[in-house]
């Protein structure tokens, strides 16, 4: 939904805020980093572990100069406590939620209903400070033959992984999926440096890559690669999400048009996690699209057994049974769908189609009859089937008064049956007029 901006609060001048104080820190850090840059170019200093440990700390400080006191979920009151009053507050409304942006000299804080959701840095000391910090610590490790600084470096890595986690979710909520993808990969690499296999962030890298693939199809493959890596390393979801990664792999492979590979993941996931219903729906839809009805029916029966009053499942079951020639079972499924949802247009319409098609089939038999008596008998049966469709279609038209397919089918039936049932003559004329008016 488009944001509706309704006010801009006047600029504040009272109080010296944290970001105003940071302007001095900015200059100091830039100067310190410049000195450290020079030290790394000096052979003697570059060989000293301290040079690189100091460098790592400088870049960590550069990252935290803006966001060190920020945490998702903090209130506007906390923000003012830490940072004093912002330069201005932009207030808007979206989807019934009140959005506020607190603008400071180096960062914007975005609140939703009084709780911090995202932030955006507008001025930084250096680009990619966390990446630079990691590179510095890697260099320090390479110089630390005896491992005296291993604990210290790993402690720094742990802090960096926490910072990367915060950055990842901030980018995610800002819909910067490509940035979030890179951050997830950075988190994975830092974890490796500590000897930890971070399967969660392989999964999250795949997830945000998949989100990005909606506008950039080249991201389907990175999504697949990271999901598969997570699975191969033993990633496990918990609670109601058990099996979701197989659903995501199914959709990712469908995204690159590899249906057989997609199917294999859906089947494997369903075998491992039969209670994760989305995998069952993936399999149902897969077979429905390919019109492999017997396979679709097998999974539909399982789905209906778990959710016997789900009108969508019952309708799908009715449609598949109809295509398999199981007329009575199909009608029973449509009846069950209607009982579950009396306003379900498609169930009424498709049930009418079952009767209509059955009437056509019987008329074909009548046309092949060898005697007039046999023809008349079969025609009477066909007419009964046609008439069973009429009230169902009329009910459908009540729900969707301008549905062309319903009107055309009723027009044909009224025309066909009006001689035998004269009361349909007026209905036929009305339907013709309605169709003509709709086409004008």
Buried (B, 14 or more C-beta within 10 A) or exposed (E): EEEEEEEEEEEBEEEEBBBBEBEEBBEBBBEBBEEBEEBEEEEEBEEBBEBBBBBBBBBBBBBBBBBBEBEEEBEBEBBBEEBBBBBBBBBBBEEEEEBBBBBBBBBBBBBBEEEBBBBBBEBBBBEBBBBBBBBBBBBBBEBBEEEEBEEBBBEBBBBBBEBBBBBBBBBBBBEBBBBBBBBBBBBBBBBEBBEBBBBBBBBBBBBBBBBBBEEEEEBBBBBBBBBBBBBEEEBEBEEEEBBBBBBBBBBBBBBBEBBEBBBBBBBBBBEEBEEBBBBBBBBBBBBBEEEEBEBBBBBBEBBBEEBEEBBBBBBBBBBBBBBBEBBEBBBBBBBBBBEBBEEBBBBBBBBBBBBBBBBEEBBEBBEEBEEEEEBEEBBEBBBEBBBBBBEBBBBBBEBBEEBEEBBEBBBBBBBBBBEEBEEBBEBBEEBBEBBEEEEE
